[in-house]
Amino acid sequence: MKHIMSKSRLAIVLSGLEGFYEPKVRQEQYLMDSEIGASMLWNAYLLRDIEGKVIADLGCGTGLLGIGSLLLGAKHVFFVDSDKKALETAKNNLSKMQKHFWDARKPPISDISKVKSEGYSFGKPEFICKDIGKLELKADVVIQNPPFGTKVKHNDIFFLENALKIAPIVYSFHKSETKAFLERFVAKNAKITHIWDFKFPLKATFSFHRRQIHRINVSCLRFEKK
């Protein structure tokens, strides 16, 4: 696939996506920061875990990570979430990005029959509205920004367990303070190969929030099954 992305360009493009229309507290539906999302995806791309791969974006929310994967050349992306409204937003965001993808071709391709011969393509998206625990699919790589487990205890671990059943490689965001625990938790079946640390901005989303932005220490970990 030919693409026009750089990490900075990807962040700019992803910043234009719509957020949650009615975010749910229990599901910890906070919007992924576009620069952090782009940084994670770019790292995965450089490690050859995106282009030409089948990707599963678990708890995809508004679709930022899955859409970014498609823009970086993923062959097929499963957008998975139990929230129908979030998936609708993800679909709308994808439509916007597909238009951006074709509008960005330089020179533009007016004859659709030339698309394949010119090497341009856009991977296949597939939307699945289902609870993660009931999911039955296989992928090359899972990317996810799961709930941190502050509202439903160990929800982050629940996502990680299921992600490792779906793909041999998993990129997952977790609170930085849990890194040692996560390494012990997966030790029998997987290993942590890379860790990227971020100051994750949680923007005021719910009525109980008192600050416009609260930054927390979050790490994206790359897990690889043994």
C-alpha positions as CSV (number, residue, x, y, z in Angstrom):
1,M,0.0,0.0,0.0
2,K,1.1,3.5,-0.7
3,H,0.3,6.0,2.1
4,I,1.2,9.6,2.8
5,M,1.5,9.4,6.6
6,S,4.2,10.5,9.0
7,K,3.7,10.4,12.7
8,S,2.9,14.1,12.9
9,R,0.6,14.0,10.0
10,L,-1.2,11.0,11.4
11,A,-1.7,12.8,14.7
12,I,-3.2,15.8,12.9
13,V,-5.6,13.7,10.8
14,L,-6.7,11.7,13.9
15,S,-7.3,14.9,15.9
16,G,-10.2,15.7,13.5
17,L,-12.3,12.6,14.6
18,E,-15.5,13.0,16.6
19,G,-15.5,12.1,20.3
20,F,-18.1,10.2,22.4
21,Y,-21.6,11.5,22.0
22,E,-22.8,10.1,25.4
23,P,-19.7,8.8,27.2
24,K,-20.4,6.1,29.8
25,V,-18.8,6.3,33.2
26,R,-18.8,2.6,34.0
27,Q,-17.0,1.8,30.7
28,E,-14.5,4.6,31.3
29,Q,-15.1,6.1,27.9
30,Y,-12.4,8.8,27.7
31,L,-11.3,10.0,24.3
32,M,-7.9,8.8,23.2
33,D,-5.4,11.6,22.7
34,S,-4.6,11.9,19.0
35,E,-0.9,12.5,19.5
36,I,-0.5,9.5,21.9
37,G,-2.6,7.3,19.6
38,A,-0.5,8.3,16.6
39,S,2.7,7.7,18.6
40,M,1.6,4.2,19.6
41,L,0.5,3.3,16.0
42,W,3.7,4.7,14.5
43,N,5.8,2.6,16.9
44,A,3.8,-0.5,15.9
45,Y,4.1,0.4,12.2
46,L,7.9,0.7,12.6
47,L,7.9,-2.7,14.2
48,R,6.0,-4.1,11.2
49,D,2.9,-4.8,13.2
50,I,0.5,-2.7,11.1
51,E,1.0,-2.7,7.4
52,G,-0.6,-5.7,5.7
53,K,-1.9,-7.1,9.0
54,V,-5.3,-8.1,10.4
55,I,-5.9,-5.9,13.4
56,A,-8.5,-6.1,16.2
57,D,-9.3,-2.8,17.9
58,L,-10.9,-4.0,21.2
59,G,-13.2,-1.6,23.0
60,C,-12.6,0.6,19.9
61,G,-14.9,3.5,21.1
62,T,-14.9,6.2,18.5
63,G,-12.4,4.2,16.4
64,L,-9.2,6.3,16.5
65,L,-6.7,3.4,16.8
66,G,-8.4,1.2,14.2
67,I,-8.8,4.1,11.8
68,G,-5.1,5.0,12.3
69,S,-4.2,1.4,11.5
70,L,-6.1,1.5,8.2
71,L,-4.4,4.7,7.3
72,L,-1.0,3.0,7.9
73,G,-1.8,0.1,5.7
74,A,-3.6,-2.5,7.8
75,K,-5.3,-5.2,5.6
76,H,-8.3,-5.7,7.7
77,V,-9.4,-4.1,11.0
78,F,-12.1,-5.4,13.4
79,F,-13.7,-2.5,15.3
80,V,-15.1,-4.2,18.4
81,D,-17.3,-2.5,21.1
82,S,-20.4,-3.3,23.1
83,D,-21.7,0.2,22.8
84,K,-23.8,0.7,19.7
85,K,-23.6,4.5,19.8
86,A,-19.8,4.5,20.0
87,L,-19.7,2.2,17.0
88,E,-21.9,4.5,15.0
89,T,-19.5,7.3,15.8
90,A,-16.6,5.1,14.7
91,K,-18.4,4.4,11.4
92,N,-18.9,8.1,10.8
93,N,-15.3,8.8,11.7
94,L,-14.2,6.1,9.3
95,S,-16.3,7.6,6.4
96,K,-14.6,10.9,7.0
97,M,-11.1,9.3,6.9
98,Q,-11.9,7.3,3.8
99,K,-12.8,10.5,2.0
100,H,-9.5,12.1,3.3
101,F,-7.6,9.1,2.1
102,W,-8.8,9.4,-1.5
103,D,-8.7,13.2,-1.5
104,A,-5.1,13.1,-0.4
105,R,-3.9,11.1,-3.5
106,K,-1.5,13.2,-5.5
107,P,-2.1,13.2,-8.4
108,P,-5.8,12.3,-7.8
109,I,-6.9,9.0,-9.4
110,S,-10.1,9.7,-11.4
111,D,-10.3,6.3,-12.9
112,I,-11.1,3.7,-10.2
113,S,-9.8,0.9,-12.4
114,K,-6.3,2.4,-11.9
115,V,-6.4,2.1,-8.2
116,K,-5.0,-1.4,-7.9
117,S,-2.4,-0.9,-10.6
118,E,-1.1,2.3,-9.0
119,G,-0.7,0.5,-5.7
120,Y,-3.3,2.5,-3.7
121,S,-5.6,0.6,-1.4
122,F,-7.6,1.0,1.8
123,G,-8.0,-2.0,4.1
124,K,-11.3,-3.6,5.0
125,P,-13.1,-2.4,8.1
126,E,-15.5,-4.7,10.0
127,F,-17.7,-3.5,12.9
128,I,-18.7,-5.9,15.7
129,C,-21.0,-5.0,18.5
130,K,-20.3,-7.6,21.1
131,D,-19.0,-8.0,24.6
132,I,-15.2,-8.8,24.6
133,G,-15.8,-11.9,26.6
134,K,-18.1,-13.4,24.0
135,L,-15.8,-12.6,21.1
136,E,-14.6,-15.3,18.8
137,L,-12.1,-14.1,16.2
138,K,-8.5,-14.3,15.3
139,A,-6.1,-11.5,14.3
140,D,-2.4,-10.8,13.8
141,V,-2.4,-8.0,16.2
142,V,-4.7,-6.5,18.9
143,I,-4.5,-2.8,19.7
144,Q,-6.5,-1.5,22.6
145,N,-7.1,1.2,25.1
146,P,-9.1,-0.7,27.7
147,P,-10.8,0.6,30.8
148,F,-8.2,1.1,33.5
149,G,-10.2,-0.9,36.0
150,T,-11.1,2.0,38.2
151,K,-14.9,1.6,37.9
152,V,-15.0,-2.2,37.3
153,K,-12.2,-3.9,39.1
154,H,-9.7,-5.7,37.0
155,N,-11.5,-4.8,33.7
156,D,-8.1,-3.9,32.3
157,I,-6.9,-7.5,33.0
158,F,-10.1,-8.9,31.5
159,F,-9.4,-7.1,28.2
160,L,-5.7,-8.2,28.2
161,E,-6.6,-11.9,28.8
162,N,-9.0,-11.9,25.9
163,A,-6.7,-9.9,23.7
164,L,-4.0,-12.6,24.1
165,K,-6.5,-15.2,23.1
166,I,-7.2,-13.4,19.8
167,A,-3.7,-12.4,18.6
168,P,0.0,-13.3,19.3
169,I,0.9,-9.6,19.6
170,V,-1.0,-7.1,21.7
171,Y,-0.5,-3.4,22.2
172,S,-2.4,-2.3,25.3
173,F,-2.6,0.9,27.4
174,H,-2.4,0.5,31.2
175,K,-1.7,2.7,34.2
176,S,2.1,2.9,34.5
177,E,2.0,1.8,38.1
178,T,0.7,-1.7,37.1
179,K,3.7,-2.5,34.8
180,A,5.4,-4.9,37.3
181,F,2.1,-6.7,38.0
182,L,1.3,-7.1,34.3
183,E,4.8,-8.6,33.7
184,R,4.1,-11.2,36.4
185,F,0.6,-11.8,35.2
186,V,1.5,-12.7,31.6
187,A,4.8,-14.4,32.5
188,K,3.7,-18.0,31.7
189,N,2.2,-17.3,28.3
190,A,3.7,-14.0,27.0
191,K,6.4,-11.5,27.5
192,I,6.6,-7.7,27.4
193,T,8.9,-6.6,24.6
194,H,8.4,-2.8,24.5
195,I,7.1,-0.2,26.9
196,W,6.2,3.4,25.9
197,D,5.3,5.9,28.7
198,F,2.9,8.8,28.3
199,K,1.3,11.5,30.3
200,F,-2.3,10.7,29.4
201,P,-4.7,13.7,29.4
202,L,-8.1,12.9,30.8
203,K,-10.3,15.8,29.7
204,A,-13.3,16.8,31.8
205,T,-16.0,14.5,30.5
206,F,-18.4,13.8,33.4
207,S,-20.2,16.0,35.9
208,F,-18.0,14.9,38.8
209,H,-14.8,16.2,37.1
210,R,-13.4,19.3,38.8
211,R,-10.4,19.9,36.4
212,Q,-10.5,20.6,32.7
213,I,-7.6,18.2,32.1
214,H,-6.1,15.7,34.6
215,R,-2.9,14.0,33.4
216,I,-2.1,10.4,34.5
217,N,0.9,8.2,33.9
218,V,-0.1,5.6,31.3
219,S,2.1,3.1,29.4
220,C,1.5,1.3,26.2
221,L,2.9,-2.2,26.5
222,R,3.7,-4.6,23.6
223,F,3.0,-8.2,24.6
224,E,4.2,-11.1,22.5
225,K,3.0,-14.7,23.2
226,K,5.7,-17.2,23.8
